[in-house]
Amino acid sequence: MLAIFHQVLGGILFLAGLVVLPLPIPFGLIMIVIGLALLAPYIIPVQNVIRTLRRKNASINEKLIRWRSNMPPVIQKTIDKTHP
C-alpha cells in the first residue's frame, strides 16, 4: 500500500513540477527531484536516469552518499538502488 502511495505522490509531484518549471522561483525543479526520488525505487527507467546523473556528476554522488543516513527510508532505498 505504501509503494502505491509513493508512486502516485511521486507521479503527481513530477507532473506538477513540470507545469511550474517555467516560473522564476525554482519550485518546479524541487518538485521534480522529490517526485523522481519517490518513483525511483519502483520504476527501472527512473533508476537508470538517476544512475546516469550520478555517474556524470561525482559531487552529487558524494553528497548523496554522505547524506544517506539522514534521509527517510524510501530515499535511502533510492540512493542504494541508483548507486553507479
CORTAUR-V815668 format. One record per backbone hydrogen bond with DSSP energy under -1.0 kcal/mol. NH is the residue of the N-H (numbers start at 0). CO is the residue of the C=O. E is the energy in kcal/mol with one decimal. If there is no record, write none. Layout:
# CORTAUR-V815668
nh = <NH;NH>
co = <CO;CO>
e = <E;E>
This chain:
# CORTAUR-V815668
nh = <4;5;6;7;8;9;10;11;12;13;14;15;16;17;18;19;22;26;29;30;31;32;33;34;35;36;37;38;39;41;42;46;47;48;49;50;51;52;53;54;55;56;60;61;62;63;64;65;66;69;70;75;76;77;78;79;80;81;82>
co = <0;1;2;3;4;5;6;7;8;9;10;11;12;13;14;15;19;24;25;26;27;28;29;30;31;32;33;34;35;38;38;42;43;44;45;46;47;48;49;50;51;52;56;57;58;59;60;61;62;66;67;71;72;73;74;75;76;77;79>
e = <-2.0;-2.6;-2.2;-2.5;-2.8;-2.7;-2.3;-2.4;-2.7;-2.4;-2.5;-2.8;-2.3;-1.9;-1.7;-2.2;-1.4;-1.0;-1.7;-2.7;-2.3;-2.3;-2.3;-2.5;-2.6;-2.2;-1.9;-1.8;-2.4;-1.7;-1.7;-1.7;-2.3;-1.9;-2.4;-2.7;-2.2;-2.2;-2.4;-1.9;-2.2;-1.8;-2.0;-2.5;-2.1;-2.4;-2.1;-2.4;-2.6;-1.6;-1.5;-2.2;-2.3;-1.6;-2.6;-2.3;-2.5;-1.6;-1.0>
